[in-house]
Amino acid sequence: MTRIRLDVAIIGAGMGGLTAAASLRKAGIDVTVYEQARQFTRLGAGIQIGCNAMHVLRALGLEQRLRGETFYPRSWNNRDWRTGEVLFDMIFGRPAEERYGAPYLLAHRGDLHAALASLVPADCIRLNHRLIGLEPLATGRVRLVFADGATAEADAVVGADGVNSVVRRFLFGDSELHFTGRIAYRTVFPARLLQGVTLDECVKWWGEDRHIVMYPVKPDRSEVYFVTSQPEPEFSAESWSTEGDVAVLRAAFDGFHPQVRGVLAACPAVHKRTLVDRDPLPRWGEGNVVLLGDACHPMTPYMAQGAAMAIEDAAILARCLDGIAHEGVPQALARYVATRQDRTARVQRTSRENRWGKGATDPDWVYGYNALTAPLADAGGSSL
């Protein structure tokens, strides 16, 4: 019997999962989001919202809210770690908005997450639901089993559950993460602590084997964010809740430009995490189950495109499922995968190189992409 209205289960309530939920609901599809955390928390981190991601967020009705909560940068300025020499100035602001059709914004991750969560009704989100099993049914639907004994069924399951995706493991077994041998320290703190230190709008300071990116995350510049990348191969924790030693961080950037040292001197506390990614996956799903975002294409943060790729995924997924009957789900998911794989693999590889912005860079292929109008692949007989 043909179902009149699709229902989709999304595993994970991060940026990708919530964008997928909002996009699918807009397409008239019923959605339930399952999240293992007991509550949403406001992480102390910044996020760069590229013009490509803003096309999707605008279509979901978030542009005005985000413009009011975020910083609108003139550029992403790349500088030499010691002299401050400009290596490449990637221009944003009004010129980028006119060129790409959407703004480039610098935000607090918590603000973007809260904005996305506001689009999904509370009764569509199930917190404290840890997935422990997936079972394809004879009807073509999928049965989900959770750690507390609860079960559910859906026409399709979307694994948006991050770099250590349980859904990916159910589909393809365990696979190796690529450990870069590097870590990132990051934090957000009040700008009043800078005590006269000048902070440019958005700067990446390039060292010989390490770098630091710094920018405001509020329109009034009241909060400052920075994130680093530096060698520390013996550290392997993957949680952003691990506290870092500020003294060790400052020592790692001793000799950098006075602006960098000034920001680090003002920083009261940091968290740290190992940096990992994966090689592009040849398959993203099976049957009525598919992956999205970091679950299928985790990447290093060096292009600030990880969340943007998940947001693009969500928009393409919604387009592919729009108007599809239950029987058409596998082919629609295959079309989504065929549309997304080449682009996300290119971003993964480019980000891993960590040369984005260090010299002359062509940003058009990244920021000029619009997931709402980009051509959809002809999946044909393609598999997931």
DOTOR-243453 format. One line per field, with one value per residue (C-alpha): residue in three letters; x, y, z; residue number from 1. Coordinates in Angstrom, 1 decimal, decimal comma. Each point is the difference from the previous one (the first is absolute). Layout:
code: c(ALA_...)
u: c(X_...)
v: c(Y_...)
w: c(Z_...)
pos: c(NUM_...)
//
This chain:
code: c(MET_THR_ARG_ILE_ARG_LEU_ASP_VAL_ALA_ILE_ILE_GLY_ALA_GLY_MET_GLY_GLY_LEU_THR_ALA_ALA_ALA_SER_LEU_ARG_LYS_ALA_GLY_ILE_ASP_VAL_THR_VAL_TYR_GLU_GLN_ALA_ARG_GLN_PHE_THR_ARG_LEU_GLY_ALA_GLY_ILE_GLN_ILE_GLY_CYS_ASN_ALA_MET_HIS_VAL_LEU_ARG_ALA_LEU_GLY_LEU_GLU_GLN_ARG_LEU_ARG_GLY_GLU_THR_PHE_TYR_PRO_ARG_SER_TRP_ASN_ASN_ARG_ASP_TRP_ARG_THR_GLY_GLU_VAL_LEU_PHE_ASP_MET_ILE_PHE_GLY_ARG_PRO_ALA_GLU_GLU_ARG_TYR_GLY_ALA_PRO_TYR_LEU_LEU_ALA_HIS_ARG_GLY_ASP_LEU_HIS_ALA_ALA_LEU_ALA_SER_LEU_VAL_PRO_ALA_ASP_CYS_ILE_ARG_LEU_ASN_HIS_ARG_LEU_ILE_GLY_LEU_GLU_PRO_LEU_ALA_THR_GLY_ARG_VAL_ARG_LEU_VAL_PHE_ALA_ASP_GLY_ALA_THR_ALA_GLU_ALA_ASP_ALA_VAL_VAL_GLY_ALA_ASP_GLY_VAL_ASN_SER_VAL_VAL_ARG_ARG_PHE_LEU_PHE_GLY_ASP_SER_GLU_LEU_HIS_PHE_THR_GLY_ARG_ILE_ALA_TYR_ARG_THR_VAL_PHE_PRO_ALA_ARG_LEU_LEU_GLN_GLY_VAL_THR_LEU_ASP_GLU_CYS_VAL_LYS_TRP_TRP_GLY_GLU_ASP_ARG_HIS_ILE_VAL_MET_TYR_PRO_VAL_LYS_PRO_ASP_ARG_SER_GLU_VAL_TYR_PHE_VAL_THR_SER_GLN_PRO_GLU_PRO_GLU_PHE_SER_ALA_GLU_SER_TRP_SER_THR_GLU_GLY_ASP_VAL_ALA_VAL_LEU_ARG_ALA_ALA_PHE_ASP_GLY_PHE_HIS_PRO_GLN_VAL_ARG_GLY_VAL_LEU_ALA_ALA_CYS_PRO_ALA_VAL_HIS_LYS_ARG_THR_LEU_VAL_ASP_ARG_ASP_PRO_LEU_PRO_ARG_TRP_GLY_GLU_GLY_ASN_VAL_VAL_LEU_LEU_GLY_ASP_ALA_CYS_HIS_PRO_MET_THR_PRO_TYR_MET_ALA_GLN_GLY_ALA_ALA_MET_ALA_ILE_GLU_ASP_ALA_ALA_ILE_LEU_ALA_ARG_CYS_LEU_ASP_GLY_ILE_ALA_HIS_GLU_GLY_VAL_PRO_GLN_ALA_LEU_ALA_ARG_TYR_VAL_ALA_THR_ARG_GLN_ASP_ARG_THR_ALA_ARG_VAL_GLN_ARG_THR_SER_ARG_GLU_ASN_ARG_TRP_GLY_LYS_GLY_ALA_THR_ASP_PRO_ASP_TRP_VAL_TYR_GLY_TYR_ASN_ALA_LEU_THR_ALA_PRO_LEU_ALA_ASP_ALA_GLY_GLY_SER_SER_LEU)
u: c(0,0_1,4_0,5_-1,5_2,6_3,6_1,4_3,7_2,1_3,1_2,7_1,8_-1,1_3,1_0,2_-0,6_-2,7_-2,0_0,4_-1,2_-3,0_-1,0_0,5_-1,9_-2,9_-0,1_-0,4_-3,0_1,8_-0,6_3,2_1,2_3,5_1,6_2,9_2,0_0,8_-2,4_0,0_1,5_3,0_1,6_3,6_2,6_0,8_-0,3_-1,1_0,4_-3,3_1,1_-2,1_-0,8_-1,5_-1,9_-2,0_-1,5_-0,5_-1,6_-2,5_-0,9_-0,7_3,0_1,8_-1,4_0,6_3,6_0,9_-1,1_2,1_3,2_3,0_0,1_3,7_1,8_2,3_1,8_3,5_3,0_3,2_3,5_0,4_2,9_0,0_-3,7_0,5_-3,2_0,2_-3,5_-3,0_-3,2_-2,6_-3,5_-2,4_-2,1_2,2_-0,4_-3,7_-0,5_2,2_-1,4_-3,5_0,2_2,0_3,0_-0,5_2,0_-2,1_0,1_-0,8_-2,6_-1,9_-0,1_-1,1_-2,7_-1,3_-0,2_-1,7_-2,6_-1,2_-0,7_-3,0_1,0_-2,3_2,1_3,1_0,7_2,9_1,8_-0,5_3,1_-0,3_1,1_-1,6_-1,4_-2,1_-1,4_-3,5_-1,8_-2,3_3,0_-0,1_2,8_-0,3_2,1_1,0_1,2_2,0_-3,0_-2,0_-2,1_-0,6_-1,2_-0,6_0,6_0,0_3,6_2,8_2,6_3,2_1,1_1,8_3,5_3,5_-0,6_-3,3_-1,9_-2,0_3,1_1,3_-3,3_0,2_3,7_1,7_2,8_2,3_3,2_0,1_2,9_1,8_1,9_2,4_-1,2_-2,3_-2,2_-0,4_-3,1_-2,1_-2,3_0,5_-1,1_1,8_0,3_2,8_2,2_0,9_1,0_1,2_-1,2_-1,9_-0,5_-3,3_1,1_3,6_1,9_3,6_2,1_3,0_2,5_-1,7_-3,0_-2,7_-2,6_-3,3_-1,6_-3,2_-3,0_-3,2_-2,4_-1,0_1,3_3,3_-0,8_1,2_3,2_0,7_3,2_0,9_3,5_1,6_3,4_1,9_-0,6_-0,1_-0,2_-3,4_-3,0_-3,2_-2,8_-2,3_-0,1_-0,7_3,7_1,6_3,3_2,8_0,1_3,7_0,9_-2,0_1,7_3,4_-0,9_-0,6_2,9_1,8_-3,2_-1,2_-0,8_-3,7_-0,1_1,9_-2,2_-3,2_1,4_1,2_-3,6_-1,5_-1,3_-0,5_0,0_-1,2_1,9_-0,7_2,0_-0,6_-1,2_-1,7_-0,7_0,7_-3,1_-2,3_-1,0_-3,5_-2,2_-2,9_-2,0_-3,7_-2,0_2,9_2,5_2,7_0,3_2,7_2,9_-1,4_1,1_2,5_1,7_2,7_2,7_-1,2_2,5_-2,6_-2,7_-2,4_-0,8_-3,4_-0,7_0,4_-2,5_-2,4_0,3_-0,5_-3,3_-1,3_0,8_-1,5_-3,2_-0,1_0,5_-2,7_-2,5_-3,2_1,4_-2,2_1,2_1,0_2,3_2,1_3,0_0,4_-0,5_2,7_2,3_-0,6_0,9_3,3_0,9_-0,6_2,1_3,0_2,3_-0,4_0,5_3,0_1,6_-0,5_1,3_3,2_0,5_-0,5_2,5_2,7_-0,4_1,0_-3,4_0,7_3,8_0,6_-2,2_-3,2_-3,1_-3,0_-2,6_-0,5_-0,7_-2,0_-1,8_-1,8_-3,7_-1,5_-3,5_0,7_3,0_-0,8_-1,0_1,8_-1,8_0,4_-1,2_1,0_2,6_0,3_0,4)
v: c(0,0_3,4_2,4_3,4_1,9_-1,0_-0,2_0,3_-0,7_2,1_-1,2_2,9_3,6_1,9_2,6_-2,5_-2,0_3,1_1,5_-3,2_-0,1_3,6_-0,5_-3,3_1,5_2,9_-2,6_-1,5_-3,0_-1,2_0,0_-1,3_0,9_-2,4_1,4_-1,9_3,1_0,8_3,7_2,5_1,8_3,3_-0,9_2,7_0,1_2,2_-1,0_1,6_-0,1_0,1_1,6_-3,5_-1,1_3,3_-0,7_-3,0_1,9_2,9_-2,4_-1,3_3,5_0,6_2,8_2,9_-1,8_-0,9_3,4_1,4_-2,5_-0,3_2,0_1,2_-0,1_2,0_-2,9_-3,1_1,4_-2,4_1,2_-1,1_-1,2_2,3_3,0_0,4_0,2_-0,6_-3,3_0,2_2,1_-2,0_2,8_-0,4_2,7_1,7_-1,1_-3,7_0,4_1,5_-2,6_-3,1_1,2_-0,5_1,4_-1,5_0,1_-0,9_-1,5_-1,7_-3,7_0,1_2,8_-1,8_-3,2_1,8_1,6_-3,3_-1,7_2,7_-1,3_-3,5_-0,4_-1,5_-2,9_-1,0_-0,4_-2,9_0,7_-2,7_-2,6_-1,9_-2,2_-3,6_-1,8_0,4_-2,7_0,2_-1,4_-1,9_3,0_2,0_2,1_0,0_-0,9_1,9_-1,3_2,3_-0,7_0,5_-2,6_2,4_-0,9_2,0_-0,5_2,4_0,0_1,2_0,5_2,8_-0,5_3,5_-1,2_1,3_-1,2_-3,1_-0,8_-3,0_-0,2_-0,2_-2,8_-1,9_0,3_-0,5_-1,2_1,8_2,1_1,8_3,7_2,0_1,4_3,1_0,0_3,5_1,6_3,1_2,3_2,1_2,4_2,9_2,8_3,6_2,5_2,3_-2,3_1,1_3,2_2,0_-2,8_0,7_-2,9_0,2_-1,2_-3,5_-1,1_-3,2_0,2_-2,5_-1,4_-2,5_-3,1_1,6_2,7_1,9_1,5_2,8_2,0_1,7_-2,0_2,8_3,1_2,3_-2,0_-0,8_-3,6_-1,3_-3,5_-1,7_-3,5_-1,4_-2,9_-1,3_-3,2_-2,2_-3,6_-1,6_1,6_-2,0_1,2_0,7_2,0_3,8_-0,2_-0,8_3,0_1,3_1,6_3,7_0,3_-2,8_1,7_3,3_-1,7_-1,6_3,4_1,8_2,1_0,6_3,5_2,2_0,0_-3,8_0,0_2,7_-2,0_-3,1_1,9_1,2_-3,4_-1,4_-3,7_-2,3_-3,4_-2,3_-2,8_-2,2_0,8_-2,9_-0,6_-2,9_-0,9_0,5_-2,9_-2,0_-0,6_2,1_-2,3_-3,1_-0,4_2,5_1,1_2,7_2,2_3,7_2,5_-1,1_-3,5_-0,5_2,8_1,3_2,4_2,2_3,5_1,8_1,3_0,7_-2,2_-3,0_1,3_1,6_-3,3_-1,6_2,9_-0,4_-3,8_0,7_2,3_-2,5_-2,9_1,9_0,8_-3,6_-1,3_2,7_-1,6_-3,5_-2,9_-2,7_-2,3_2,7_0,6_-2,1_1,6_3,5_-0,7_-1,3_3,3_2,0_-2,0_0,3_3,8_0,6_-2,4_1,8_3,4_-1,2_-2,1_3,0_2,1_-2,8_-0,3_3,8_0,5_-2,7_1,8_3,0_2,6_1,7_3,7_-0,3_1,4_0,9_-2,0_-0,3_-0,1_0,0_-3,7_-0,2_3,1_0,3_-3,4_0,2_-3,3_1,3_0,3_-2,2_-2,8_-3,3_-3,1_-2,6_-3,0_-2,4_-3,4_1,4_-1,5_1,8)
w: c(0,0_-1,0_2,9_-0,6_2,1_0,7_3,5_0,6_3,1_0,5_2,3_1,5_0,8_-1,1_-2,8_-2,7_1,7_1,0_-3,5_-1,5_2,3_-0,8_-3,8_-0,1_2,0_-2,5_-2,7_1,7_1,5_3,6_2,0_3,4_1,2_2,5_2,1_2,6_2,1_2,9_-0,9_-2,4_1,2_-1,1_-1,0_0,2_-3,6_-3,1_-3,5_-3,4_-1,9_-3,7_-2,7_-1,3_3,3_0,3_-3,1_1,9_3,3_-1,8_-1,6_3,4_1,2_2,2_-1,8_2,0_3,4_-1,0_-1,3_3,4_2,0_-2,0_-1,2_-3,6_-1,0_-2,6_-0,8_1,0_0,3_-0,2_1,6_0,7_3,6_0,9_-2,3_-0,5_-3,8_-1,9_-1,9_-1,5_0,9_-0,8_-0,4_1,5_1,1_-2,7_-2,9_0,8_0,7_-3,4_-1,7_1,6_0,8_3,8_2,9_1,8_3,8_3,1_2,8_3,3_-0,6_2,7_-1,7_-3,3_1,7_1,9_-3,2_-1,7_3,0_0,0_-3,4_1,3_2,4_3,3_-0,5_-3,0_2,1_2,2_2,4_2,0_-2,8_-0,7_-3,1_0,4_-2,9_-3,5_-1,8_-3,5_-0,1_-2,7_-0,5_-1,1_3,1_2,6_3,7_2,5_3,4_2,9_3,1_2,3_-1,8_-2,1_-3,7_-3,0_-3,7_-2,9_-3,8_0,0_2,5_-0,2_1,9_1,0_3,0_-0,5_-0,6_2,3_-1,7_1,4_-3,2_-2,1_2,2_-0,4_-3,7_-0,7_3,2_1,7_-2,2_0,8_0,8_-1,5_3,1_-1,2_3,0_0,7_2,6_0,1_3,0_-0,1_2,2_0,0_2,6_0,7_-2,1_3,0_1,3_-3,0_1,9_-3,1_-2,2_-3,6_-1,6_-3,7_-1,5_-1,0_-0,2_-0,5_1,2_-2,0_1,8_-1,2_1,5_1,8_-0,4_1,9_-1,3_1,9_-0,4_1,8_0,1_1,0_-2,0_2,8_0,2_3,6_-0,3_-1,5_-1,4_-0,9_-1,2_-0,5_-1,8_1,2_0,3_3,1_-1,3_3,4_0,8_-1,2_1,8_-2,4_2,3_0,1_3,8_0,6_1,7_-1,3_1,8_-0,9_1,0_-2,4_-2,8_0,6_-0,2_-3,3_-1,5_1,6_-2,7_-2,0_-0,8_3,1_-0,9_0,3_3,3_1,3_-0,7_1,6_3,0_0,5_-0,5_3,4_-1,0_-3,0_-1,1_-2,4_-2,4_-2,4_-3,7_-2,1_-3,3_-2,3_-3,6_-2,2_0,4_-3,1_1,3_2,3_0,6_-0,7_-0,8_1,9_2,3_-0,9_1,6_0,1_1,1_2,2_0,0_-3,6_-0,7_3,1_-0,8_1,6_0,8_-2,2_-2,5_2,6_-2,1_2,1_1,2_-3,4_-1,7_2,4_-0,6_-3,8_0,4_1,9_-2,8_-2,7_1,9_0,5_-3,8_-0,8_2,3_-0,8_-1,4_0,1_1,0_2,3_-2,8_-1,5_3,1_-0,9_-3,4_1,5_2,5_-2,7_-1,9_3,1_0,4_-3,7_0,1_3,1_-0,1_-2,4_1,6_3,6_-1,0_-1,6_3,1_2,2_-2,1_-0,3_3,7_0,9_-2,0_2,3_-2,7_-0,3_0,2_0,5_-3,5_-3,0_0,4_-2,2_2,4_-2,7_-0,3_3,8_0,8_-3,4_0,5_0,7_1,2_-0,8_-3,7_-0,7_-2,5_1,5_-1,3_-2,1_2,4_-2,5_1,3_2,3_3,5_3,2)
pos: c(1_2_3_4_5_6_7_8_9_10_11_12_13_14_15_16_17_18_19_20_21_22_23_24_25_26_27_28_29_30_31_32_33_34_35_36_37_38_39_40_41_42_43_44_45_46_47_48_49_50_51_52_53_54_55_56_57_58_59_60_61_62_63_64_65_66_67_68_69_70_71_72_73_74_75_76_77_78_79_80_81_82_83_84_85_86_87_88_89_90_91_92_93_94_95_96_97_98_99_100_101_102_103_104_105_106_107_108_109_110_111_112_113_114_115_116_117_118_119_120_121_122_123_124_125_126_127_128_129_130_131_132_133_134_135_136_137_138_139_140_141_142_143_144_145_146_147_148_149_150_151_152_153_154_155_156_157_158_159_160_161_162_163_164_165_166_167_168_169_170_171_172_173_174_175_176_177_178_179_180_181_182_183_184_185_186_187_188_189_190_191_192_193_194_195_196_197_198_199_200_201_202_203_204_205_206_207_208_209_210_211_212_213_214_215_216_217_218_219_220_221_222_223_224_225_226_227_228_229_230_231_232_233_234_235_236_237_238_239_240_241_242_243_244_245_246_247_248_249_250_251_252_253_254_255_256_257_258_259_260_261_262_263_264_265_266_267_268_269_270_271_272_273_274_275_276_277_278_279_280_281_282_283_284_285_286_287_288_289_290_291_292_293_294_295_296_297_298_299_300_301_302_303_304_305_306_307_308_309_310_311_312_313_314_315_316_317_318_319_320_321_322_323_324_325_326_327_328_329_330_331_332_333_334_335_336_337_338_339_340_341_342_343_344_345_346_347_348_349_350_351_352_353_354_355_356_357_358_359_360_361_362_363_364_365_366_367_368_369_370_371_372_373_374_375_376_377_378_379_380_381_382_383_384)
//
